[in-house]
Amino acid sequence: MDFSRVADEKYIYLTTRGRKSGNPHTVELWFAIAGKEICLSHEGAYTDWMKNILEDNRVEFKIGKIQFKGNAHIDESGEAFELGKHALYLKYYGKADKETINDWFSESTIIEISMICMV
């Protein structure tokens, strides 16, 4: 999927399913595109929406006026983590050296979403 037409949007609206209730829960987040994936980040302890992803990785999300379905994966290290944090920093703060970006994301987790289909 080519996300270029939504890349400049500021927010993604991510919907997960409650791990206990099964009800949909939507949060507004910053996002960036890294390759063919959507990347999100969170600093600190896992939130409810992150715990929901661990239970059921199927998500729905809206960027601009376009709705998608996908699968989410939480990364705390590795190539996807590195690509995601660089893409997010560049989008929202601009260019920076590796040390600055690493410091900024030192307590963060990257959430990677692979798009399955548009809704």
JOTA-V951676 format. One record per pair of residues at least 4 apart in sequence whose C-alpha atoms are under 6 Angstrom apart, sorted by the first residue. I is the first residue (numbers start at 0). GAP is how many residues later the second one is. Records with the same first field share a line. If there is no record, write none. Layout:
I->GAP ; GAP
//
This chain:
2->4
10->18 ; 19
11->16 ; 17 ; 50 ; 51
12->14 ; 15 ; 48 ; 49
13->12 ; 13 ; 47
14->10 ; 11 ; 44 ; 45 ; 46
15->8 ; 9 ; 43
16->5 ; 6 ; 7
17->4 ; 5 ; 34
18->33
30->8 ; 9
31->6 ; 7 ; 55 ; 56
32->4 ; 5 ; 6
33->50 ; 53
36->76 ; 77
37->74 ; 75
38->45 ; 72 ; 73
39->70 ; 71
40->68 ; 69 ; 70
41->66 ; 67
42->64 ; 65
45->4
52->4
56->14 ; 15
57->12 ; 13
58->10 ; 11 ; 12
59->8 ; 9
60->6 ; 7
61->4 ; 5
66->51 ; 52
67->49 ; 50 ; 51
68->46 ; 47 ; 48
69->44 ; 45 ; 46
70->42 ; 43
71->40 ; 41
72->38 ; 39
73->36 ; 37
74->6 ; 34 ; 35 ; 36
75->33
76->4
79->4
80->29
88->4
89->4 ; 5
97->4
101->4
//
